[in-house]
Amino acid sequence: MNFVSTRIITADVRRLVAFYEEVTGTLLTLYTDDFAELTTEAGTLAIGSTRTLQLFGGDHVARPAANQTAIIEFRVADVDADY
């Protein structure tokens, strides 16, 4: 199993990108209006809009500004075999 990223869900991607750029002193990569990343040697912080929740099963997966905003992503070769 490989750790891929921690994803924070927000209703305002650009605002959260600006915050993390300010506190880390590092520019994030803004791929779309719905997704950005801060990639380091230690790991990746992904920032996704609420519109990306459909990729994970719907709006009930995470809610912005409700202390239910993080998705931790892992990659495995065969999820059915591993779990």
C-alpha positions in Angstrom: 0.0 0.0 0.0 1.3 3.5 -0.9 0.2 6.7 0.7 -1.0 9.0 -2.0 -2.3 12.2 -0.4 -4.4 13.9 2.1 -7.2 15.8 0.4 -9.0 18.7 2.0 -12.5 19.5 0.6 -13.5 23.1 0.4 -16.1 25.3 -1.2 -13.4 27.8 -2.2 -10.3 26.2 -3.7 -8.5 29.4 -4.5 -8.9 30.8 -1.0 -7.5 27.6 0.6 -4.6 27.6 -2.0 -3.8 31.2 -1.0 -3.8 30.2 2.7 -1.4 27.2 2.2 0.9 29.2 0.0 1.1 31.9 2.7 1.8 29.5 5.6 4.2 27.2 3.7 5.9 29.8 1.5 5.5 27.4 -1.4 3.5 27.8 -4.5 0.8 25.1 -5.0 -0.1 23.7 -8.4 -3.6 24.8 -9.4 -4.7 22.2 -12.0 -8.3 23.4 -12.3 -10.8 25.5 -10.4 -11.7 22.3 -8.6 -8.2 20.9 -7.7 -4.8 21.9 -6.5 -1.8 20.2 -4.9 1.2 20.9 -2.7 3.6 18.1 -3.4 6.7 17.6 -1.1 9.1 14.7 -0.6 7.1 13.8 2.5 3.7 13.6 0.8 1.0 15.5 -1.0 -1.6 17.8 0.2 -4.5 17.9 -2.3 -7.2 20.5 -2.2 -10.5 19.6 -3.9 -13.7 21.5 -4.4 -17.0 20.1 -3.2 -17.6 19.2 -6.9 -14.9 16.5 -6.7 -16.9 14.6 -4.1 -18.7 12.6 -6.8 -15.4 10.9 -7.5 -15.5 9.4 -4.0 -19.1 8.4 -3.8 -21.1 11.6 -3.3 -21.7 14.6 -1.1 -22.0 12.5 2.1 -18.2 11.5 2.0 -17.0 14.9 3.3 -18.4 18.3 4.1 -16.4 21.6 3.9 -16.2 23.7 7.1 -17.8 21.0 9.2 -14.7 19.2 10.5 -15.4 16.4 8.0 -13.2 17.7 5.2 -10.3 15.3 4.8 -9.9 12.3 2.6 -6.8 10.2 3.1 -5.9 8.4 -0.2 -3.9 5.1 -0.5 -3.0 3.2 -3.6 -2.9 -0.6 -3.8 -2.4 -2.9 -6.7 -5.7 -4.8 -6.1 -8.1 -3.4 -3.6 -10.3 -6.6 -3.6 -7.3 -8.8 -2.9 -6.0 -6.5 -0.1 -9.3 -5.7 1.5 
